Amino acid sequence: MSLDILVLGGAHIDRRGRLDGPTRMGASNPGRWLEEPGGGAFNAACNLARLDHRVRLVAPRGGDAYGERVADAAEQAGIEDCPVVFLDRATPSYTAILEADGNLIVALADMALYDFFSARRLRSRSMRDSLALAPRLLCDANLPGETILALATSASRLGKAIAAIAISPAKATRLKASLPLLDHVFMNVAEAEVLASARAARPADWPVLLRKAGLRAGTVTMGAGATVAFDENCIALLAPPHLDEISDVTGAGDAFAAGYLSACIADEPIHEALRHGTACAAITLLSPHATAQNLTPDLLKSGLALVPAAAILS
């Protein structure tokens, strides 16, 4: 079979507790609990599959019931799931506590298993076959830095486009050695500061700083603030539409990456890819889940009607 994209990285269990009222630190807070499969790579793969792309997911997980739950969810989303299973290990998990408005208070990431996905695993026959099938790759920074570098090197040698999701400021450092080989990095402001080793005074300044760090193209999101996208030829800026009520911020960045890449697969220009990513993120912010289970190409098209045109700065 042919693929539109090969996705590698985090596919684990997300646990999110959401408070019912104002946060009281150091005290018991009433709230609700949600547990579901998630992870940067998993979330992006789900969104891409729901947008009718042919997606293969390669992700480490444990030989436990949670690993089976991730596999079942991937199948239901239409993903071709090719896990790397460590039978004697537990599937990673991410546990977050959210404020009543959906913003993150604190999170605990139990992700040590991902460190076992070493660069040598990319030399397996199954991985070589997957790389040969896909014209485009997406990885996330849950993977070890040496694995990301080996993957980016292979993609460059094979002439495949490769993008990466920075995941968090702590994990963004894993992308540093690979920046000159990556075709795109999806990041927020905190992650961009880590990669650029500097802080931009304005959104439009990020491309200069990140290009100096070796990155050819990327996007920097700022929550409700403007998002900047850039490549070697263009810089585009877009202020996302206002949302009266946000259900949950979890997965919005992964949805942005999926919407953006979906437009890239369709050969849309950078300013339109920025609009597609913004629309996909907005749909996810309105969902109680880390991926909007009702996402379809038609829903994304409807969401695009609410997203303004991006300003092209250069």
Secondary structure, DSSP 8 states (H G I E B T S, - for coil): ---SEEEES--EEEEEEEESSS--TTS---EEEEEEEE-HHHHHHHHHHHTT--EEEE-EEESSHHHHHHHHHHHHHT-EE--EEETTS---EEEEEE-TTS-EEEEEEE-GGGGG--GGGGGSHHHHHHHHH-SEEEEETTS-HHHHHHHHHHHHHHT-EEEEE--SHHHHGGGGGGGGG-SEEEEEHHHHHHHHTS--SSGGGHHHHHHHTT-SSEEEE-TTS-EEEE-SS-EEEE-----S--S--TTHHHHHHHHHHHHHHTT--HHHHHHHHHHHHHHHHTSSSSS-TT--HHHHHHHHTTS---EE--
